[in-house]
Amino acid sequence: MTVSDVGDVSLVEFVEGEVGSALRGIVRYRDEGSAWLSLRPDLANGDRTDLALHALAERLRDRERTAAETTLHVPEDAVIVRFPHDEGGTLVSLDPHTAVEPGFVRACEAIVEAGAPQQSERVVEP
């Protein structure tokens, strides 16, 4: 995992804690490029589908500079939540069966905006 700042660490830890193994990967994109913050090992070795997440980050970096709202992308093999910020954005890719609840999204937005860990209202069943 490559982590560029405290907010990135907080986001990765928070998402991992909330969704566990359903996390596919997290990519941060900025004007100067994009970087993986987290990538699930089984996707890094053989299944190259999350390279599409990195490609999406590159496309969004170039064309969605002014979009200020969180968006949800639902390709066949993942659920991708895009969190914009003034320098670019962050993409969180989850397994396609993962429920994305408003409390989870709001907590991720707060982390991306403030770089501080937050608590969600999500209840994780064992």
HELIX and SHEET records of a PDB file:
HELIX    1   1 VAL A    6  VAL A   19  1                                  14    
HELIX    2   2 GLY A   20  ALA A   22  5                                   3    
HELIX    3   3 PRO A   41  ASN A   45  1                                   5    
HELIX    4   4 ARG A   48  ASP A   50  5                                   3    
HELIX    5   5 LEU A   51  ARG A   63  1                                  13    
HELIX    6   6 PRO A  102  ALA A  114  1                                  13    
SHEET    1   A 5 GLY A  33  LEU A  39  0                                        
SHEET    2   A 5 LEU A  23  ARG A  30 -1                                        
SHEET    3   A 5 GLY A  88  LEU A  94 -1                                        
SHEET    4   A 5 VAL A  79  HIS A  85 -1                                        
SHEET    5   A 5 THR A  71  HIS A  73 -1                                        
END                                                                             
